[in-house]
Amino acid sequence: MAKITGDNETYLEHIWVNVAKREVKIMDNEGYDEIVTWEFSPDGVDGFTETLKHFREMVPEEQITYL
């Protein structure tokens, strides 16, 4: 997480991806989470696809759950 946020004490714990809803829930090691949702539009699909690509490149498989 430090590479992304600059925070050396907080790190990514897990990501849940709900493809049908175009929704991602990201949880850190302190138990805080954030839900991000993309629109059902051409721009939304582009952003969602790019985000998933980034996750696959940067996050270990065992930290991502696809719903």
Rosetta silent file (secondary structure, phi, psi, omega in degrees, C-alpha in Angstrom):
SEQUENCE: MAKITGDNETYLEHIWVNVAKREVKIMDNEGYDEIVTWEFSPDGVDGFTETLKHFREMVPEEQITYL
SCORE:     score description
SCORE:     0.000 S_00000001
   1 L     0.000  -29.204 -179.297    0.000    0.000    0.000 S_00000001
   2 H   -60.036  -35.241  179.244    2.940    2.330    0.622 S_00000001
   3 H   -62.587  -33.239 -177.591    3.713    2.246   -3.077 S_00000001
   4 H   -89.667  -45.675 -171.970    0.202    3.523   -3.810 S_00000001
   5 H  -106.404  -16.571 -175.277   -0.592    5.784   -0.835 S_00000001
   6 L    83.877    1.563 -179.025    2.762    6.584    0.753 S_00000001
   7 L   -93.637  118.046 -178.358    1.499    5.099    4.052 S_00000001
   8 L   -86.257  -10.051 -176.667    3.967    2.599    5.524 S_00000001
   9 L  -102.453  -21.798 -179.694    1.670    1.390    8.333 S_00000001
  10 L  -106.376  134.575  178.657   -1.509    0.617    6.421 S_00000001
  11 L  -138.016  161.141 -178.711   -1.582   -2.100    3.831 S_00000001
  12 E   -69.084  128.076  178.132   -4.080   -3.809    1.586 S_00000001
  13 E   -97.420  -49.911 -176.742   -5.723   -6.804    3.214 S_00000001
  14 E  -161.487  155.285  176.038   -8.234   -7.950    0.596 S_00000001
  15 E  -128.251  132.127  172.930  -10.238   -6.933   -2.473 S_00000001
  16 E  -112.573  129.075 -178.326  -13.701   -8.221   -3.377 S_00000001
  17 E  -115.454  119.700  174.853  -14.802   -7.714   -6.974 S_00000001
  18 E  -105.958   97.342 -175.121  -18.493   -7.924   -7.886 S_00000001
  19 L   -63.880  -42.178 -177.011  -18.410   -7.991  -11.681 S_00000001
  20 L   -61.128  -32.723  179.986  -22.209   -8.005  -12.106 S_00000001
  21 L   -97.119   -4.046 -172.532  -22.525   -4.771  -10.110 S_00000001
  22 L    51.984   53.353 -174.449  -19.234   -3.244  -11.356 S_00000001
  23 E  -131.801  140.875  177.552  -18.310   -2.816   -7.729 S_00000001
  24 E  -128.694  132.024  174.094  -15.050   -3.253   -5.808 S_00000001
  25 E  -112.909  125.399 -178.287  -14.672   -3.386   -2.027 S_00000001
  26 E  -116.077  127.120 -179.653  -11.154   -2.754   -0.736 S_00000001
  27 E  -119.396  137.958  177.439  -10.235   -3.518    2.897 S_00000001
  28 E   -98.369  176.054 -176.681   -7.028   -2.520    4.688 S_00000001
  29 L   -66.617  -15.502  178.617   -5.250   -4.249    7.572 S_00000001
  30 L   -92.301    1.647  177.652   -6.983   -2.005   10.111 S_00000001
  31 L    90.947   -0.713  177.399  -10.429   -3.203    9.007 S_00000001
  32 L   -78.964  142.196  177.976  -11.421   -0.065    7.139 S_00000001
  33 E  -134.332  162.414  178.305  -13.041   -0.615    3.796 S_00000001
  34 E  -141.198  137.257  177.311  -14.168    1.389    0.823 S_00000001
  35 E  -109.399  129.931  178.248  -16.615    0.467   -1.910 S_00000001
  36 E  -119.930  132.246 -179.300  -16.134    1.863   -5.392 S_00000001
  37 E  -124.344  140.043  178.196  -18.810    1.492   -8.080 S_00000001
  38 L  -107.084  148.667  179.400  -18.565    2.233  -11.793 S_00000001
  39 L   -67.180  155.610  172.492  -21.397    3.414  -14.039 S_00000001
  40 L   -89.417   74.279 -179.151  -23.039    1.136  -16.586 S_00000001
  41 L  -147.239  169.910  176.746  -21.739    3.200  -19.496 S_00000001
  42 H   -57.069  -41.397  178.275  -18.836    2.979  -21.962 S_00000001
  43 H   -65.855  -38.624  179.338  -16.705    5.124  -19.632 S_00000001
  44 H   -63.495  -43.993  179.639  -17.692    2.982  -16.655 S_00000001
  45 H   -66.088  -37.111  177.723  -16.691   -0.252  -18.345 S_00000001
  46 H   -63.317  -45.932  179.847  -13.352    1.262  -19.386 S_00000001
  47 H   -65.229  -42.682  179.651  -12.585    2.395  -15.829 S_00000001
  48 H   -63.732  -45.710  179.556  -13.678   -0.895  -14.275 S_00000001
  49 H   -62.293  -43.758  179.501  -11.633   -2.918  -16.767 S_00000001
  50 H   -64.488  -39.030  178.462   -8.542   -0.769  -16.235 S_00000001
  51 H   -64.357  -45.447  179.070   -8.869   -1.092  -12.448 S_00000001
  52 H   -62.885  -39.027  177.125   -9.127   -4.893  -12.612 S_00000001
  53 H   -60.400  -44.762  179.077   -6.091   -4.994  -14.905 S_00000001
  54 H   -61.867  -44.211  178.011   -4.140   -2.916  -12.374 S_00000001
  55 H   -57.982  -47.946 -178.258   -5.194   -5.234   -9.521 S_00000001
  56 H   -60.887  -32.123  179.938   -4.046   -8.324  -11.455 S_00000001
  57 H   -79.282  -31.826 -169.673   -0.655   -6.696  -12.070 S_00000001
  58 H  -109.421  -20.335 -171.386   -0.083   -5.353   -8.542 S_00000001
  59 L  -116.326  133.372  176.780   -2.005   -7.557   -6.063 S_00000001
  60 L   -58.702  143.473 -177.641   -1.379  -11.256   -5.277 S_00000001
  61 H   -52.876  -38.572 -175.672   -4.189  -13.552   -6.500 S_00000001
  62 H   -69.668   -9.012  178.092   -4.991  -14.779   -2.996 S_00000001
  63 H   -98.566    5.205 -179.695   -5.941  -11.235   -1.961 S_00000001
  64 E  -122.721  128.030  175.232   -8.656  -10.895   -4.625 S_00000001
  65 E  -117.785  126.850  177.190  -12.070  -12.571   -4.468 S_00000001
  66 E   -98.119  125.336 -178.240  -14.392  -12.419   -7.470 S_00000001
  67 L   -97.495    0.000    0.000  -18.081  -12.585   -6.551 S_00000001
